Amino acid sequence: MSTDLTPTRLFERVRAFMPARIILSAHELGVFGSLKDGSLKASELAAKLSCSERGMERLLAALVTLGLVTKQDEKFSLTEVARRALVPESPEFLAGLDHANQMWDTWTTLTEAVRRGGKVDASSFADRDISYFRKFISAMHAHASSRADEVVSLLELTNVQRVLDVGGGSGAYAAAFARRLPNAEVILFDLPQVVNLAPEFLSRYPGGQRVKCVAGNMLTDELPAPTDFIWLSAIIHMFSPDENRLLLKRCAQALAPHGRIAILDFVMDEDRLHPSAGTIFALNMLVAREWGDTYTQREITEWLHAAGFGAISRVDTSFEQTIIMATKHAT
């Protein structure tokens, strides 16, 4: 915690949810998209979005305070940053906003989740509807697409002819592998709901058209095999230690002799205090998953050894996540 934190600043942090909720509600109501073509009065915008005039006036005034909207002659317009980041048609649009609204719902259960030691909602992640997955995958794609080429450039891929991206989501990394390895086969393996969405994302990027999509559950269904390289990005935090042990054993079975695996995730120090983003994300897993968590390098290494991997190494990235690489023992 910062040494210059005072009671007043602490209370500002407590109230920090208010600006976030203002922006998310404005997005949810369609305010930013409705203002992209020009200025509107609060009454006009309220009528267009089926909202009360009083409510819209207050929301727009708050957006002015946040620097996202300006007001002149009773009309409201978007600021430049709002136009860039909050209009869906913009190339810089924050595609994770819809999923952030979904996260808002789960984070409101944090108090009870801490009491229980896990999520409050009894529904299964795999059974969510396509609307949920579209918002979730859009958010994951926004994170992954901007860094996929950088991350893949850090990997040792000599003699790799077949790549399996397990839980590959939108295919941001799968497409990056296809670009890096133009002669290799690249397979994206994920739940059926995700595989139905992935081609929509893959079609946007060079290499994406070469990616083969295979549907299945990574914990219960057979992984495409044999493969030379398995990529697990933002996967192990979704599962319990026992589930991760099972998953890594299944990955080892799918790999050819001397095949390699690479895991990208938050890798915590032994005190579980760093990286700092990982401490917050562990709570995100607490409210969202039965047993998800962020894990230490020692824990991940133990799972890899138990699954039959050796030559374990670590590669740090330019952001707060780490790659753990390992090689399957010859059998």
ABEGO torsion letter per residue (X at the ends): XBAABBAAAAAAAAAAAAAAAAAAAAAAAGAAAAAAAEBBBAAAAAAAAGBBAAAAAAAAAAAAAAGABBBBGGBBBBBAAAAAAABAABAABBAAAAAAAAAAAAAAAAAAAAAAGBBABABBAAABBAAAAAAAAAAAAAAAAAAAAAAAAABBABGBABBBBBGAEAGAAAAAAAAABAABBBBBBBBAAAAAAAAAAAAABBGAAABBBBBEBAAABBBBOBBABBBBBGAAAABBAAAAAAAAAAAAAABBBGBBBBBBBBBBBAAGAOBAAAAAAAAAAAAABAABBBBBAAAAAAAAAAAGBBGBBBBBBABABBBBBBBBBBX
